[in-house]
Amino acid sequence: MSVNKPISDGFIPSHGGYRKLLAYQRAEIVYDATVKFCADLLDRRDRTVDQMVQAARSGKQNIAEGSQASGTSKEFEIKLTSVARASLEELLIDYQDLLRTRGLQEWPKDHRYVKRLQELLREPNSNYETFRKAVENDDIEIRAHAIIGLIKVTNFLLDKQIGRLETDFLEKGGLRENMFRARVERREQQRKGLK
C-alpha cells in the first residue's frame, strides 16, 4: 500500500497521504538542509548538532506519523502534528541562537534575499533543488536565513493544519462517532432489507 495514497475503507476515514501535504514537503527540505548545514559548518562533537538534526527529524516524522494515525485517532493526529510544530519551533530557536551568538541579525521581511525566498516558495512543485543555492550557500548567514525562512513557512502551514484538524474534529468527530454512525446505518440497511 503506497504512503502517497490516502487509505480509506469502512468506517475508518481516509488517512495517510502525508507526502502530499505542503507542510511535510517543506519539513523534509528543512530536515535535509539541517543535516547538510550541521555536517558542513558545525563541529559534530557539539551537542547542538544532534539536537538540531533530531528537532528537524521530529518535525518531519511527526507529520507523517500523525497522518498515518489519523484514521483511528484524531486526537493522536492533533497531538503529533503539534509535536512536529513544537520541534520545528525548537529548531528555529537554534538557528536564531546561532545567528545571535555570531553577532548576526535576523533579516527583516523586506530584505532582498527574504523576498527571493518568498518567490521560490511560490514556485509549483518546489523541492530541495529549488532551494539548494540558498541552503547550501558558502555564506553561513545566507544559509541559516534560508533555512529559518523555510522553518517559518512550515510552522505557518502546521498552524493552519492544526486549526483545520480542530475544526474537522468538532464538525465530524472521531473514530467512535464514525463507528456509531456506521453501526446505525448498517442496522437501518438490515431493517430495510427485512421488509
Rosetta silent file (secondary structure, phi, psi, omega in degrees, C-alpha in Angstrom):
SEQUENCE: MSVNKPISDGFIPSHGGYRKLLAYQRAEIVYDATVKFCADLLDRRDRTVDQMVQAARSGKQNIAEGSQASGTSKEFEIKLTSVARASLEELLIDYQDLLRTRGLQEWPKDHRYVKRLQELLREPNSNYETFRKAVENDDIEIRAHAIIGLIKVTNFLLDKQIGRLETDFLEKGGLRENMFRARVERREQQRKGLK
SCORE:     score description
SCORE:     0.000 S_00000001
   1 L     0.000  128.723 -176.383    0.000    0.000    0.000 S_00000001
   2 L   -77.191  139.678  175.590    1.505    3.357   -1.033 S_00000001
   3 L   -77.421   -9.680  178.473    2.040    6.081    1.550 S_00000001
   4 L   -80.539  -19.444 -176.580    1.260    8.593   -1.180 S_00000001
   5 L  -108.759  125.387  178.440   -2.350    7.462   -1.424 S_00000001
   6 L   -58.650  144.034 -179.831   -4.760    8.030    1.484 S_00000001
   7 E   -95.649  134.331  177.653   -6.150    4.839    2.966 S_00000001
   8 E  -156.268  129.662  170.735   -9.915    4.551    3.363 S_00000001
   9 E  -166.397  145.103  179.634  -12.335    1.730    3.822 S_00000001
  10 L    63.222 -144.084 -176.891  -15.331    1.162    6.060 S_00000001
  11 L   -84.200   -7.187  177.070  -15.875    3.500    8.971 S_00000001
  12 E   -80.244  121.170 -177.211  -12.186    4.396    9.246 S_00000001
  13 E   -68.311  163.782  176.505  -11.792    7.746    7.466 S_00000001
  14 E   -53.202  138.824  177.464   -9.167    8.408    4.808 S_00000001
  15 E  -152.559  170.038 -173.874   -5.723    8.753    6.301 S_00000001
  16 L    84.779 -156.546  179.728   -2.101    8.822    5.243 S_00000001
  17 L    72.763   18.699 -175.765   -1.171   10.743    2.125 S_00000001
  18 H   -62.167  -26.986 -179.090    1.220   12.922    4.141 S_00000001
  19 H   -64.697  -19.688  177.095    3.661   13.225    1.235 S_00000001
  20 H   -83.882  -13.635  179.822    1.088   15.411   -0.493 S_00000001
  21 L   -71.660  128.401  178.434    0.969   17.803    2.470 S_00000001
  22 H   -61.245  -35.978  178.216    2.878   21.004    1.756 S_00000001
  23 H   -61.438  -41.902  178.720    3.891   21.124    5.433 S_00000001
  24 H   -65.691  -44.380 -179.574    5.505   17.685    5.118 S_00000001
  25 H   -59.267  -43.178  178.628    7.274   18.652    1.879 S_00000001
  26 H   -68.764  -40.001  179.571    8.695   21.784    3.493 S_00000001
  27 H   -63.021  -35.322  177.954    9.647   19.890    6.673 S_00000001
  28 H   -65.883  -40.245  176.849   11.559   17.383    4.554 S_00000001
  29 H   -63.954  -43.157  178.590   13.539   20.218    2.930 S_00000001
  30 H   -60.191  -43.591  179.260   14.250   21.672    6.385 S_00000001
  31 H   -61.763  -52.429 -178.668   15.492   18.283    7.599 S_00000001
  32 H   -59.144  -42.963 -179.356   17.771   17.714    4.587 S_00000001
  33 H   -66.621  -37.102  179.926   19.112   21.272    4.764 S_00000001
  34 H   -68.849  -42.561  177.407   19.751   20.985    8.519 S_00000001
  35 H   -57.789  -46.125 -179.027   21.640   17.703    8.161 S_00000001
  36 H   -67.602  -42.713  179.364   23.847   19.307    5.492 S_00000001
  37 H   -57.152  -50.459 -177.952   24.234   22.562    7.458 S_00000001
  38 H   -64.764  -41.583 -179.574   25.392   20.712   10.575 S_00000001
  39 H   -65.953  -38.405 -175.337   27.734   18.404    8.649 S_00000001
  40 H   -82.881  -34.669 -165.735   29.324   21.271    6.721 S_00000001
  41 H  -120.184  -12.796 -177.107   29.504   24.068    9.270 S_00000001
  42 L  -118.498  154.455  177.550   29.334   22.799   12.840 S_00000001
  43 L   -72.967  120.457 -174.742   31.609   20.619   14.928 S_00000001
  44 L   -64.133  -15.660  176.281   29.924   17.218   15.063 S_00000001
  45 L   -79.655  -13.273  178.601   31.065   16.826   18.676 S_00000001
  46 L   -70.123  127.627 -177.957   28.917   19.847   19.580 S_00000001
  47 H   -60.413  -27.760 -179.962   25.753   18.649   21.335 S_00000001
  48 H   -60.958  -33.545 -178.934   23.750   21.258   19.420 S_00000001
  49 H   -58.121  -51.960 -179.555   24.338   19.345   16.181 S_00000001
  50 H   -61.967  -41.178 -179.851   22.479   16.281   17.424 S_00000001
  51 H   -63.598  -41.959 -179.590   19.711   18.426   18.901 S_00000001
  52 H   -66.162  -45.773 -179.600   19.214   20.353   15.665 S_00000001
  53 H   -63.937  -41.814  179.921   19.146   17.240   13.499 S_00000001
  54 H   -67.617  -37.202  177.309   16.762   15.484   15.890 S_00000001
  55 H   -65.415  -42.073  178.186   14.429   18.509   16.046 S_00000001
  56 H   -64.226  -41.876  179.169   14.369   18.683   12.234 S_00000001
  57 H   -65.541  -43.468 -179.943   13.729   14.927   12.029 S_00000001
  58 H   -60.989  -39.782  177.658   10.991   15.097   14.659 S_00000001
  59 H   -57.824  -48.654 -177.946    9.246   17.844   12.702 S_00000001
  60 H   -69.325  -49.916 -173.994    9.138   15.727    9.563 S_00000001
  61 H   -65.898  -36.863 -178.492    8.461   12.350   11.153 S_00000001
  62 H   -71.715  -27.163  172.771    5.639   13.500   13.420 S_00000001
  63 H   -64.549  -46.942 -179.763    3.732   14.962   10.476 S_00000001
  64 H   -63.151  -47.925 -177.856    3.948   11.566    8.768 S_00000001
  65 H   -63.886  -40.796  177.775    3.065    9.591   11.890 S_00000001
  66 H   -62.652  -40.178  178.819    0.139   11.869   12.704 S_00000001
  67 H   -63.855  -43.182  179.107   -1.200   11.496    9.186 S_00000001
  68 H   -67.399  -36.360 -178.039   -0.994    7.705    9.366 S_00000001
  69 H   -78.039  -13.397 -172.568   -2.611    7.609   12.828 S_00000001
  70 L   -61.317  -25.794 -179.113   -5.440    9.935   11.798 S_00000001
  71 L   -64.067  -32.695 -177.191   -7.653    7.096   10.615 S_00000001
  72 L  -114.258  -12.229  179.624   -8.111    5.726   14.097 S_00000001
  73 L  -152.182  100.335  176.003   -7.275    8.667   16.357 S_00000001
  74 H   -65.886  -33.962  178.230   -7.899   12.303   15.502 S_00000001
  75 H   -61.309  -44.944  179.747   -6.618   13.159   18.971 S_00000001
  76 H   -64.677  -39.255  178.335   -3.312   11.433   18.217 S_00000001
  77 H   -61.172  -45.289  179.507   -3.091   13.200   14.847 S_00000001
  78 H   -63.498  -44.074  179.888   -3.547   16.586   16.512 S_00000001
  79 H   -61.541  -47.338 -177.599   -1.007   15.732   19.218 S_00000001
  80 H   -67.801  -36.750  177.415    1.632   14.518   16.753 S_00000001
  81 H   -66.289  -36.412  176.425    1.119   17.475   14.424 S_00000001
  82 H   -68.280  -36.239  175.992    1.542   19.742   17.449 S_00000001
  83 H   -64.450  -41.417  176.746    4.743   17.883   18.396 S_00000001
  84 H   -58.295  -44.739 -179.135    6.014   18.466   14.844 S_00000001
  85 H   -63.611  -42.804  179.746    5.233   22.161   15.225 S_00000001
  86 H   -65.815  -39.842  179.264    6.994   22.339   18.613 S_00000001
  87 H   -63.134  -41.620  179.673   10.070   20.536   17.277 S_00000001
  88 H   -71.138  -29.207  174.690   10.393   22.957   14.391 S_00000001
  89 H   -66.261  -41.535  176.654   10.000   25.896   16.779 S_00000001
  90 H   -59.808  -43.500  179.153   12.905   24.465   18.801 S_00000001
  91 H   -64.507  -41.023  177.680   14.942   24.206   15.600 S_00000001
  92 H   -57.472  -45.058 -179.899   14.059   27.782   14.651 S_00000001
  93 H   -63.911  -37.877  176.812   15.371   28.986   18.003 S_00000001
  94 H   -59.584  -45.044  178.461   18.605   27.030   17.469 S_00000001
  95 H   -66.263  -40.000  178.000   19.191   28.823   14.165 S_00000001
  96 H   -64.258  -40.143  176.463   18.293   32.192   15.713 S_00000001
  97 H   -61.954  -41.875  179.947   20.701   31.479   18.588 S_00000001
  98 H   -59.337  -45.219  178.037   23.395   30.589   16.073 S_00000001
  99 H   -63.016  -48.910 -176.398   22.964   33.939   14.326 S_00000001
 100 H   -60.577  -44.254 -177.521   22.839   35.900   17.581 S_00000001
 101 H   -70.888  -13.613  175.689   25.932   34.258   19.082 S_00000001
 102 L  -102.556   10.490  177.230   27.854   35.102   15.907 S_00000001
 103 L    74.295   22.417 -178.973   26.774   38.732   16.043 S_00000001
 104 L  -106.549  142.716  179.831   24.378   38.405   13.096 S_00000001
 105 L   -95.000  149.630  173.755   20.895   39.891   12.965 S_00000001
 106 L   -73.018  136.416 -176.109   17.822   38.155   11.636 S_00000001
 107 L   -69.797  143.166  175.433   16.866   39.704    8.320 S_00000001
 108 L   -73.466  164.172 -176.906   13.706   41.838    8.110 S_00000001
 109 L   -60.761  -25.196 -177.381   10.828   40.749    5.870 S_00000001
 110 L   -93.197    7.122  176.384   11.763   43.324    3.234 S_00000001
 111 L   -63.044  142.593 -174.499   15.361   42.069    2.836 S_00000001
 112 H   -62.222  -34.565  178.569   16.035   41.207   -0.810 S_00000001
 113 H   -73.840  -30.947  175.549   17.005   37.606   -0.025 S_00000001
 114 H   -65.684  -42.356  177.928   13.869   37.126    2.067 S_00000001
 115 H   -63.641  -38.692  178.372   11.839   38.330   -0.895 S_00000001
 116 H   -65.047  -40.429  177.122   13.725   35.935   -3.180 S_00000001
 117 H   -61.490  -40.993  178.197   12.961   33.036   -0.829 S_00000001
 118 H   -61.754  -38.260  176.500    9.284   34.022   -0.940 S_00000001
 119 H   -62.587  -45.416 -179.997    9.410   33.878   -4.739 S_00000001
 120 H   -63.164  -37.029  179.828   10.937   30.409   -4.631 S_00000001
 121 H   -64.913  -24.863  179.863    8.291   29.239   -2.166 S_00000001
 122 H   -83.951  -10.500  179.788    5.587   30.187   -4.671 S_00000001
 123 L   -67.059  130.744  178.208    7.085   28.011   -7.400 S_00000001
 124 L   -63.928  142.031  178.183    4.866   24.992   -8.076 S_00000001
 125 L    58.783   30.891  178.721    6.384   21.655   -7.072 S_00000001
 126 L   -66.174  145.709 -178.577    9.351   23.315   -5.389 S_00000001
 127 L  -143.100 -167.386 -177.669   11.717   20.873   -3.683 S_00000001
 128 H   -55.718  -41.129 -179.293   15.215   20.757   -2.203 S_00000001
 129 H   -58.897  -35.440  179.517   16.749   21.521   -5.604 S_00000001
 130 H   -59.226  -35.846 -173.734   14.710   24.734   -5.777 S_00000001
 131 H  -105.245    0.331 -173.381   16.391   25.984   -2.589 S_00000001
 132 H   -52.524  -45.586 -176.631   19.822   24.324   -2.936 S_00000001
 133 H   -58.213  -35.730 -179.773   21.679   27.526   -3.857 S_00000001
 134 H   -82.642  -47.452 -173.399   20.451   29.183   -0.665 S_00000001
 135 H   -79.580   -7.447  173.946   20.510   26.280    1.812 S_00000001
 136 L  -120.328   19.734 -179.195   23.972   25.159    0.699 S_00000001
 137 L   -61.952  146.904  178.584   25.437   28.644    0.291 S_00000001
 138 L   -67.603  -25.553  179.752   29.048   29.114    1.408 S_00000001
 139 L   -83.457  115.268 -176.674   27.972   32.120    3.488 S_00000001
 140 H   -59.613  -32.300 -179.711   26.657   30.802    6.822 S_00000001
 141 H   -65.947  -46.403  178.658   24.443   33.885    7.212 S_00000001
 142 H   -63.822  -44.915 -177.877   22.643   33.292    3.906 S_00000001
 143 H   -60.801  -48.924 -179.694   22.395   29.595    4.587 S_00000001
 144 H   -63.411  -42.351 -179.737   20.959   29.992    8.098 S_00000001
 145 H   -65.465  -37.487  178.236   18.474   32.637    6.970 S_00000001
 146 H   -63.030  -42.922  179.511   17.229   30.483    4.111 S_00000001
 147 H   -69.330  -38.592  175.868   16.566   27.605    6.499 S_00000001
 148 H   -57.947  -44.656  179.029   14.958   29.976    9.020 S_00000001
 149 H   -60.949  -41.699  178.366   12.622   31.162    6.260 S_00000001
 150 H   -66.121  -38.887  177.671   11.700   27.582    5.370 S_00000001
 151 H   -64.245  -44.459 -179.027   11.054   26.741    9.029 S_00000001
 152 H   -60.913  -41.772  178.291    8.812   29.782    9.456 S_00000001
 153 H   -65.065  -43.165  179.101    6.762   28.820    6.397 S_00000001
 154 H   -62.265  -43.037  178.295    6.493   25.220    7.616 S_00000001
 155 H   -62.505  -40.168  176.823    5.376   26.418   11.047 S_00000001
 156 H   -60.693  -45.606  179.149    2.747   28.646    9.444 S_00000001
 157 H   -63.087  -39.852  178.884    1.459   25.686    7.433 S_00000001
 158 H   -68.288  -37.183  175.775    1.372   23.490   10.543 S_00000001
 159 H   -59.948  -43.922  178.073   -0.537   26.165   12.488 S_00000001
 160 H   -64.929  -40.945 -179.445   -3.143   26.201    9.720 S_00000001
 161 H   -64.234  -43.117  179.045   -3.224   22.393    9.627 S_00000001
 162 H   -62.832  -42.107  176.907   -3.735   22.139   13.398 S_00000001
 163 H   -60.528  -42.098  178.588   -6.569   24.681   13.187 S_00000001
 164 H   -66.092  -40.811  178.543   -8.200   22.674   10.403 S_00000001
 165 H   -61.614  -41.141  177.922   -7.816   19.427   12.359 S_00000001
 166 H   -62.638  -46.149  179.652   -9.521   21.004   15.370 S_00000001
 167 H   -62.943  -44.946  178.808  -12.399   22.259   13.221 S_00000001
 168 H   -59.620  -41.432 -179.863  -12.762   18.897   11.474 S_00000001
 169 H   -64.008  -42.881  179.847  -12.885   17.106   14.810 S_00000001
 170 H   -64.882  -36.178 -177.450  -15.585   19.434   16.127 S_00000001
 171 H   -83.688  -37.523 -172.449  -17.669   19.045   12.966 S_00000001
 172 H  -111.429  -17.472 -177.601  -17.134   15.355   12.166 S_00000001
 173 L    79.828 -165.807 -178.421  -15.952   13.779   15.401 S_00000001
 174 L  -119.484 -156.906 -175.646  -13.514   10.931   15.646 S_00000001
 175 H   -60.876  -43.045 -178.845  -13.435    7.185   15.216 S_00000001
 176 H   -59.041  -43.839  178.493  -16.049    6.448   17.895 S_00000001
 177 H   -63.932  -41.816  178.385  -18.571    8.718   16.215 S_00000001
 178 H   -63.865  -40.078  178.120  -17.804    7.151   12.828 S_00000001
 179 H   -63.561  -42.857  179.892  -18.192    3.657   14.277 S_00000001
 180 H   -63.443  -46.799  179.234  -21.520    4.599   15.830 S_00000001
 181 H   -60.284  -42.942  179.966  -22.789    6.154   12.571 S_00000001
 182 H   -63.381  -40.467 -179.759  -21.647    3.092   10.592 S_00000001
 183 H   -66.593  -42.498  178.729  -23.403    0.747   13.024 S_00000001
 184 H   -63.586  -43.561  179.036  -26.643    2.770   12.887 S_00000001
 185 H   -63.055  -41.921  179.269  -26.505    2.839    9.064 S_00000001
 186 H   -62.722  -44.102  178.720  -25.870   -0.917    8.913 S_00000001
 187 H   -62.665  -39.257  179.577  -28.817   -1.615   11.240 S_00000001
 188 H   -65.473  -41.581  177.471  -31.007    0.646    9.145 S_00000001
 189 H   -63.967  -42.150  178.773  -29.964   -1.180    5.968 S_00000001
 190 H   -64.948  -40.695  179.770  -30.631   -4.545    7.607 S_00000001
 191 H   -63.316  -42.366  179.309  -34.016   -3.359    8.859 S_00000001
 192 H   -68.448  -31.683  178.618  -34.994   -2.176    5.396 S_00000001
 193 H   -68.506  -25.509 -179.379  -33.796   -5.451    3.913 S_00000001
 194 H   -77.659  -23.592 -176.981  -36.204   -7.394    6.178 S_00000001
 195 L   -81.039    0.000    0.000  -39.253   -5.547    4.907 S_00000001
